[in-house]
């Protein structure tokens, strides 16, 4: 890579380097690009108890920090939303910077989801605007997000995870990290009455895709573009 190209993709702030992982001349491929979900959506069935959609190529970042009040305010000014501090909760906001979703992982760890085109700027803004000790790592290329919904989505989840997803204990906005289909690869969040999001590792994407096809067979699986 030439120095000119490197300068276009790297921003130096406060002595730190932030790499733009999605340069304009490179086309990204999701972990499930080989499944050609767009074609399956156009040719497959449109009625069924389980609906699946991949939210591919999102900006995904892991934040580690033990923020004091001042740092919390700085982080909120960058994200546009305050970090959730209550265990197993998430927050989200749609705004000028695009949709921002933050999921609590542990007392000092959060998973941030933003549009892919925002991730580089978000990293840069953290470097220039947030003081103190923290770690912000862009893991966009290592994960993908699946949306599962439909009348029988809970039935599929019961086959796949030991987590109790009854609304009385798993309301909208709750998030957990757990095993899914025997793989320690997912974060589950409820986004509606019969709708959930799975964040899964790239290395498990094909396995979980095959699992979901099998687990949904008796209910009918609808692929959405």
C-alpha positions as CSV (number, residue, x, y, z in Angstrom):
1,X,0.0,0.0,0.0
2,X,1.4,3.4,-1.0
3,X,2.0,6.2,1.6
4,X,-0.7,8.2,-0.1
5,X,-3.3,5.4,0.2
6,X,-2.3,4.8,3.8
7,X,-2.7,8.5,4.6
8,X,-6.3,8.4,3.2
9,X,-7.2,5.4,5.3
10,X,-5.4,6.2,8.6
11,X,-6.1,9.1,10.9
12,X,-3.6,10.1,13.6
13,X,-5.2,11.6,16.7
14,X,-3.4,12.1,20.1
15,X,-0.6,10.0,18.9
16,X,-2.9,7.0,18.1
17,X,-3.7,5.5,14.7
18,X,-7.2,4.7,13.6
19,X,-7.6,2.5,10.5
20,X,-10.6,2.9,8.2
21,X,-11.5,-0.7,7.6
22,X,-13.9,0.0,4.7
23,X,-12.0,2.0,2.0
24,X,-14.3,3.0,-0.8
25,X,-12.6,0.9,-3.5
26,X,-13.1,-2.4,-1.6
27,X,-16.4,-4.3,-1.6
28,X,-17.2,-6.1,1.6
29,X,-18.7,-9.5,1.9
30,X,-20.8,-10.6,4.8
31,X,-20.1,-14.0,6.6
32,X,-23.1,-15.4,4.8
33,X,-22.5,-14.0,1.3
34,X,-22.1,-17.5,0.0
35,X,-25.7,-18.3,1.0
36,X,-27.0,-15.6,-1.4
37,X,-29.8,-14.7,1.0
38,X,-31.0,-12.0,-1.5
39,X,-31.8,-14.6,-4.1
40,X,-33.4,-16.9,-1.6
41,X,-35.6,-14.1,-0.5
42,X,-36.8,-13.4,-4.0
43,X,-37.4,-17.1,-4.9
44,X,-38.3,-18.6,-1.6
45,X,-41.6,-18.9,0.3
46,X,-43.2,-15.7,1.7
47,X,-45.3,-17.4,4.4
48,X,-43.9,-19.1,7.4
49,X,-43.6,-19.0,11.2
50,X,-40.0,-17.8,11.2
51,X,-38.5,-14.9,9.3
52,X,-34.7,-14.4,9.0
53,X,-32.8,-11.4,7.8
54,X,-29.1,-10.7,7.9
55,X,-28.1,-7.1,8.8
56,X,-24.8,-7.5,7.1
57,X,-21.7,-5.3,7.2
58,X,-22.6,-3.2,10.2
59,X,-20.0,-1.3,12.2
60,X,-19.4,-3.3,15.4
61,X,-17.1,-2.0,18.2
62,X,-16.2,-3.3,21.6
63,X,-15.7,-0.7,24.3
64,X,-13.9,-1.5,27.6
65,X,-13.8,1.1,30.3
66,X,-14.5,2.0,33.9
67,X,-15.8,5.5,33.2
68,X,-16.2,8.1,35.9
69,X,-18.9,10.8,35.6
70,X,-16.8,13.0,33.3
71,X,-15.8,10.2,30.9
72,X,-19.4,9.0,30.8
73,X,-20.5,12.4,29.7
74,X,-17.8,12.5,27.0
75,X,-18.8,9.1,25.7
76,X,-22.4,10.1,25.6
77,X,-21.5,13.2,23.6
78,X,-19.8,11.0,21.0
79,X,-22.4,8.3,20.8
80,X,-25.4,10.5,21.2
81,X,-26.7,8.1,23.8
82,X,-25.6,7.2,27.4
83,X,-23.9,3.9,28.0
84,X,-26.4,1.4,29.7
85,X,-25.2,0.6,33.2
86,X,-27.9,-1.7,34.3
87,X,-26.9,-5.3,33.6
88,X,-28.4,-7.1,30.6
89,X,-29.9,-4.0,29.1
90,X,-29.4,-2.1,25.8
91,X,-30.1,1.4,24.5
92,X,-30.5,2.7,21.0
93,X,-31.1,5.9,19.1
94,X,-31.7,7.0,15.6
95,X,-30.2,10.4,14.8
96,X,-27.9,12.4,12.6
97,X,-25.0,10.0,13.0
98,X,-27.2,7.1,12.0
99,X,-28.7,4.3,14.2
100,X,-26.7,3.7,17.3
101,X,-27.2,0.6,19.5
102,X,-25.2,-0.1,22.7
103,X,-25.5,-3.4,24.5
104,X,-24.3,-4.1,28.1
105,X,-21.9,-7.0,28.2
106,X,-20.3,-6.7,31.6
107,X,-19.7,-3.9,34.2
108,X,-16.8,-2.6,32.1
109,X,-17.7,-3.7,28.6
110,X,-20.2,-2.7,25.9
111,X,-20.9,-3.7,22.4
112,X,-21.7,-0.8,20.0
113,X,-23.5,-1.2,16.7
114,X,-23.5,1.6,14.1
115,X,-23.8,1.8,10.4
116,X,-20.6,0.6,8.7
117,X,-19.9,4.1,7.2
118,X,-20.0,5.6,10.7
119,X,-17.5,3.2,12.5
120,X,-14.3,5.0,11.4
121,X,-15.6,8.4,12.3
122,X,-16.8,7.1,15.7
123,X,-13.4,5.7,16.5
124,X,-11.8,9.0,15.5
125,X,-14.3,11.0,17.6
126,X,-13.5,8.8,20.6
127,X,-9.8,9.5,20.2
128,X,-10.3,13.3,20.0
129,X,-13.1,13.7,22.5
130,X,-12.9,11.0,25.2
131,X,-10.2,11.4,27.9
132,X,-8.9,8.8,30.4
133,X,-8.3,5.1,30.0
134,X,-10.4,3.0,27.7
135,X,-10.2,0.5,24.9
136,X,-12.2,0.7,21.7
137,X,-11.7,-2.1,19.2
138,X,-13.4,-2.3,15.8
139,X,-14.5,-5.9,15.3
140,X,-16.8,-5.3,12.3
141,X,-15.2,-7.9,10.1
142,X,-15.5,-10.7,12.7
143,X,-19.3,-10.7,13.3
144,X,-22.7,-10.4,11.6
145,X,-26.2,-9.7,12.8
146,X,-29.2,-11.9,12.2
147,X,-32.8,-10.8,12.8
148,X,-35.2,-13.5,13.7
149,X,-39.0,-12.9,14.0
150,X,-42.3,-14.5,13.5
151,X,-45.0,-16.4,15.3
152,X,-42.7,-19.4,15.9
153,X,-39.4,-17.6,16.6
154,X,-39.6,-18.5,20.3
155,X,-40.1,-22.1,19.5
156,X,-36.8,-22.0,17.5
157,X,-35.0,-20.2,20.3
158,X,-36.2,-22.9,22.7
159,X,-34.4,-25.5,20.6
160,X,-31.3,-23.4,20.3
161,X,-30.5,-21.7,23.7
162,X,-31.0,-22.4,27.4
163,X,-32.0,-18.8,27.9
164,X,-35.6,-18.3,29.1
165,X,-37.1,-15.8,26.6
166,X,-40.6,-15.5,28.1
167,X,-41.6,-11.8,28.0
168,X,-41.9,-11.7,31.8
169,X,-38.2,-12.3,32.2
170,X,-36.9,-11.3,28.8
171,X,-38.5,-8.0,27.9
172,X,-37.8,-5.8,24.8
173,X,-34.3,-4.4,25.1
174,X,-32.9,-7.1,27.2
175,X,-29.6,-8.6,26.0
176,X,-27.6,-11.7,27.0
177,X,-24.5,-13.5,25.9
178,X,-25.0,-17.2,25.9
179,X,-24.5,-20.4,23.9
180,X,-26.6,-20.9,20.8
181,X,-26.9,-24.3,19.1
182,X,-24.0,-25.5,21.3
183,X,-21.7,-22.7,20.1
184,X,-20.5,-20.0,22.3
185,X,-20.9,-17.5,19.6
186,X,-23.8,-15.2,20.1
187,X,-25.4,-12.3,21.8
188,X,-29.2,-12.3,21.9
189,X,-31.4,-9.2,22.2
190,X,-35.2,-8.8,22.1
191,X,-36.3,-6.1,19.7
192,X,-40.0,-6.8,19.6
193,X,-42.7,-9.1,20.9
194,X,-41.8,-11.8,18.5
195,X,-38.5,-10.4,17.2
196,X,-34.8,-10.9,18.3
197,X,-31.3,-10.1,17.1
198,X,-28.4,-12.5,17.2
199,X,-24.8,-11.2,16.9
200,X,-22.7,-14.2,15.8
201,X,-19.1,-14.7,15.1
202,X,-18.0,-15.0,11.5
203,X,-16.5,-18.4,12.2
204,X,-19.8,-19.8,13.3
205,X,-22.0,-18.1,10.8
206,X,-22.3,-21.0,8.3
207,X,-23.0,-23.5,11.1
208,X,-25.7,-21.3,12.7
209,X,-27.3,-20.6,9.3
210,X,-27.6,-24.4,8.7
211,X,-28.9,-24.9,12.2
212,X,-31.6,-22.3,11.8
213,X,-32.8,-23.9,8.5
214,X,-33.1,-27.2,10.3
215,X,-34.7,-25.8,13.5
216,X,-37.3,-23.8,11.5
217,X,-38.2,-26.6,9.0
218,X,-41.5,-27.6,10.8
219,X,-42.7,-23.9,11.0
220,X,-41.6,-22.6,7.6
221,X,-38.6,-20.3,7.1
222,X,-39.0,-17.0,5.2
223,X,-35.8,-15.3,4.1
224,X,-36.1,-11.5,4.0
225,X,-33.8,-9.3,1.9
